[in-house]
Amino acid sequence: MAKEKKEKQIGEISNYFEHIGVAAIKLSGALKVGDKIRIKGGENTDFEQEVESIQIQHEKVSKAKKGDEIGMKINNKVRKGYKVYKA
């Protein structure tokens, strides 16, 4: 029996700006550019993407820590409350 890899939740979507495709994410774990994340929520949202850029207060940063609220481009539409995992 294959052991399923336990994903670590590292944040939650706190806002989504559809017109620019950017999500605000409240982090409960560290995240850096180049990491792969998985976003799950609703009935049929479950996708992975690479973190290409992170912004804090409109400033580009290469990494963010637990407790930070970040903005990042998201490939698919998401909603507030969706969970973010490190893939």
C-alpha positions as CSV (number, residue, x, y, z in Angstrom):
1,M,0.0,0.0,0.0
2,A,1.5,3.3,-1.1
3,K,1.9,5.9,1.6
4,E,0.3,9.2,0.7
5,K,2.5,12.3,1.1
6,K,1.0,14.5,3.8
7,E,0.8,18.1,2.5
8,K,1.5,20.9,4.8
9,Q,-1.0,23.7,4.8
10,I,0.9,27.0,4.6
11,G,-1.9,29.5,4.2
12,E,-5.4,30.5,3.2
13,I,-6.7,32.8,0.5
14,S,-7.8,36.0,2.3
15,N,-8.9,37.9,-0.9
16,Y,-8.9,37.5,-4.7
17,F,-8.7,40.3,-7.2
18,E,-10.2,38.7,-10.3
19,H,-9.5,41.6,-12.7
20,I,-5.7,41.2,-12.2
21,G,-5.7,37.5,-11.2
22,V,-4.0,38.1,-7.9
23,A,-4.7,36.4,-4.6
24,A,-3.9,37.7,-1.1
25,I,-2.7,34.8,1.0
26,K,-2.4,34.9,4.8
27,L,0.6,32.6,5.5
28,S,0.8,30.1,8.3
29,G,4.1,28.8,7.0
30,A,7.1,30.1,5.0
31,L,7.0,30.4,1.2
32,K,9.6,31.4,-1.3
33,V,9.8,32.0,-5.1
34,G,10.3,28.7,-6.8
35,D,8.2,26.7,-4.4
36,K,5.3,24.7,-5.7
37,I,1.9,25.3,-4.1
38,R,-1.4,23.5,-4.3
39,I,-4.7,25.3,-3.8
40,K,-7.8,23.4,-2.8
41,G,-11.3,24.7,-2.1
42,G,-14.9,24.6,-3.2
43,E,-16.3,21.6,-5.1
44,N,-13.8,21.4,-7.9
45,T,-10.8,23.7,-7.3
46,D,-7.6,21.7,-6.8
47,F,-4.5,22.8,-8.8
48,E,-0.8,23.2,-8.4
49,Q,1.4,26.0,-9.6
50,E,4.9,27.4,-9.1
51,V,5.3,30.6,-7.1
52,E,6.7,33.0,-9.7
53,S,6.7,36.1,-7.6
54,I,5.6,37.3,-4.1
55,Q,4.6,40.8,-3.0
56,I,4.3,42.2,0.5
57,Q,2.7,45.7,0.6
58,H,3.3,46.0,-3.2
59,E,7.0,45.3,-2.7
60,K,8.5,42.4,-4.6
61,V,10.2,39.9,-2.2
62,S,11.8,36.5,-2.8
63,K,10.4,34.9,0.4
64,A,7.8,35.4,3.0
65,K,7.4,34.0,6.5
66,K,4.6,32.7,8.7
67,G,2.2,35.6,9.6
68,D,2.9,37.6,6.4
69,E,0.1,38.5,4.1
70,I,1.3,38.2,0.5
71,G,0.0,38.9,-2.9
72,M,0.7,36.6,-5.8
73,K,-0.5,35.8,-9.3
74,I,-2.8,32.8,-9.4
75,N,-3.4,30.7,-12.6
76,N,-7.0,29.8,-11.7
77,K,-9.9,31.6,-10.1
78,V,-10.0,31.1,-6.3
79,R,-12.1,32.3,-3.5
80,K,-11.6,33.6,0.1
81,G,-11.1,30.7,2.5
82,Y,-9.5,28.3,0.0
83,K,-6.5,26.4,1.5
84,V,-3.0,26.8,0.3
85,Y,-0.5,23.9,0.7
86,K,3.1,23.4,-0.1
87,A,3.2,20.8,-2.9
